[in-house]
Amino acid sequence: MLKKTNSIYRADYLNLIKNFTTHEQQEVLNTFLKFSQKNLPLIEKCAWERHCDPKLWAEMAELGCFGAHIPEKYSGTGLDEISYALMMIGLEWGDSSLRSNASVQNALVAYPILSYGSEEQRVKYLPKLATGEWIGAFGLTEPNHGSDPGSLETKAMETEGGYILSGSKQWITNANIADIHVVWAKLNGMIHGFLVEKGRLGLTAVSMSKKDSLQAGHTGEYTLDEVFIPKENLLPESAGLKCALKCLNEARAGIAAGIIGAAMFCYETAWDYVMERKQFGIALAGKQIIQVKLADMATAIAQGLSTSLHLAELRERKAADFSHVSMLKRANTKIAREVASTAREMLGANGVSSEYPIMRVLKNIESVYTYEGTYDVHGLIIGNKITGIPAY
């Protein structure tokens, strides 16, 4: 495997990061890029062994990435949107599982508590999430309901002093290791969010071991068998599917930016390889077809990075529509998928060898391309916004 230290800026052909972000924002990127670079051997080991080393989680917590959107009064760092996007790029340069951890903690667990919770819930849970003391999970997807979350079957029934939850959730990041679950269930026919702490009687969470993607992270499923939660664990402002979808919108914004980090990693890896690998007496980089591939990859990354920074700027001004986020999640996951596939081709047979990182990244991208809204479903979201006619 190549030993060179890659530079993310080599993949930024238009120098967008240097020209359109502040020094402080660039330092956020550099911090998490250095974290990813330093831990690449451990990440590879985790992917091979199909787990996430607690050392990675602890270091991410120490760097403050789990409180990025949490106000300082709740122990968060309160990053601006461009800094948050760059943080996601730096994490996903290392592995999509790392970005997923940060995305879930920030957008899918802290966000609903901050937005729909009571002040008592914010004070109790947000500092633990921001500091990484507690790991969170977001329970929306079910075995029979992915793209159609409005049809979820998990039920909540009122009882003395609280609620009884019954149902099952699947494809949940960190489900098997989470300390707190944001569970979405139907109460009197309307979807609400509930906070379910680890250890509740009737809550059974297990790892989904049979997966060939996001192997350096945890994905699980759980069942709720008449789990009692006290009434103060209902998120009081969470009534309606729109609340769960707003959480997903927050997460998708991070995905749209972060996945470009994976594309940049593949570009850099391929660049190193073709500069050193010789065929027919010269480096592969001197071949016309290789140069065209590099040009296509660099162009696609420039498009994805520029739109990611623009989306972050719109979000900072509260001017981004949910369909803007869908467009970028859709477009940038496709860019990353194509860049990674091209990089795999450029490495030839070595592209499928575990001695090189491309297949690990390519497999991860397949999950990111699918989760939190498939490519086609996001197309329907955009189409609905354009025409005013839902075609789901």
SULHULIN-V729725 format. One line per field, one symbol per residue. ss: DSSP state (H for helix, E for strand, L for the rest). phi: phi as a letter, one per 40 degrees, with the letter a starting at -180 (. if undefined). psi: psi as a letter, one per 40 degrees, with the letter a starting at -180 (. if undefined). A space follows every 10 residues. Layout:
ss: ???
phi: ???
psi: ???
This chain:
ss: LLLLLLLHHH HLLLLHHHHH LLHHHHHHHH HHHHHHHHLH HHHHHHHHHL LLLHHHHHHH HHLLHHHLLL LHHHLLLLLL HHHHHHHHHH HHHHLHHHHH HHHHHHHHHH HHHHHHLLHH HHHHHHHHHH LLLLLEEEEL LELLELLLHH HLLLEEEEEL LEEEEEEEEE EEELLLLLLE EEEEEEELLE EEEEEEELLL LLEEEEELLL LLLLLLLLEE EEEEEEEEEE HHHELLLLLL HHHHHHHHHH HHHHHHHHHH HHHHHHHHHH HHHHHHLEEL LEEHHHLHHH HHHHHHHHHH HHHHHHHHHH HHHHHHLLLL LHHHHHHHHH HHHHHHHHHH HHHHHHLHHH HHLLLLLHHH HHHHHHHHHH LLLLHHHHHH HHHHHHHLLL LL
phi: .cbcccbccc ccccfccccb bcdcccccdc ccccdccccd cccdcccccg abcdcccccc cccgccbdbc ddcbgcbfcc cccccccccc ccdcaccccc dccccccbbc dccccbcccc ccccbccccc cgcbbbabbb cbdbabcbcc cdbcbbbcac giabbbiaba gbcgdcbcca bcbbacbfgb cbbbcbcdgc dgcbbbcccc abafccbbba aabbbfccbc ccccccbbch cdcccccccc cccccdcdcc cccccccccc cdcccccbbf gbcdcccdcc cccccccccc cccccccccc cccccccfbc cdcccccccc ccccdccccc cccccccfcc cbcccbcccd cccccdcccc cfhcdccccc cccccccgbc bc
psi: iieihihddd egdefdddde iidddddddd dddddddded ddddddddef ihhddddddd ddeeeefdeh idefeiefii dddddddddd deddiddddd dddddddedd dddddeiidd dddddddddd eedihiihgd hidehcegde eiehihhiih ebihhhaiii fhhedeeidh hhhhihhfeh hihihhiieh hehhhiigdg ififeeihha iiihgfhhii deehhdfehi dddddddddd dddddddddd dddddddddd ddddddhhhf eiideeiddd dddddddddd dddddddddd ddddddefeh iddddddddd dddddddddd ddddddebde deieeieddd dddddddddd ifhidddddd dddddddehh f.
